[in-house]
Amino acid sequence: MITLDIINDWDLVDVDNISGRLNVMWLTPEGIGISTRDYSHMTILNMICEKSNNHDFWNIEEMKQHNIDDVIQLEGHTKYFKNNNVKLAKLMLDFMKKTKFVRVSGPYRAKEFGGSEYGHASKLLETRKFVYEYYKGLTKKQREFTKEVINKYNLSDDEVQANKYD
């Protein structure tokens, strides 16, 4: 069981308190966004597993041997990024399959992900791009959250990217 009732350096955002220069990194099946500018996607997952004392997904100590801030591109995109950490990408996708967590980036962030041939956090800028990646389908709460973000920030189609994996 994954719980977020732990103290971390991130904000938990639900559909009713979306505001400001929001930088959501993960979206739980219950529609709670994890917002931070300080950590990578994999760092957040590892912190959740470690602080929840949950070892169902990977060995926490083994994970610490990786650079969990490495480039991580999921599934079909891996061949385009030379430095993609394929092992972490597989673990992340497996986590998403088993938990229904949605990987999110944006809609505001100080770092552009995938901005160069290396991918992760390569350009410093502010962008309104909103990307969410999910396995199979979204829960009702996740659909409500993504729709509210798109409406709240008045995002156009070219500012939203949704990647569905099967």
Buried (B, 14 or more C-beta within 10 A) or exposed (E): EBEBEEEBEBBEBBBEEBEEEBBBBBBBBEBBBBBBEEBBBBBBBBBBBBBBEBEEBBEBEEBEEBEBBBBBBBEEBBEEBEEBBBEBBBBBBEBBBEBBBBBBBBBBBEBBBBBEEBBBBBEEEEBBBBBBBBBEEBBEBBEBBBEBBBEEBEBEEEBBBEBEBE
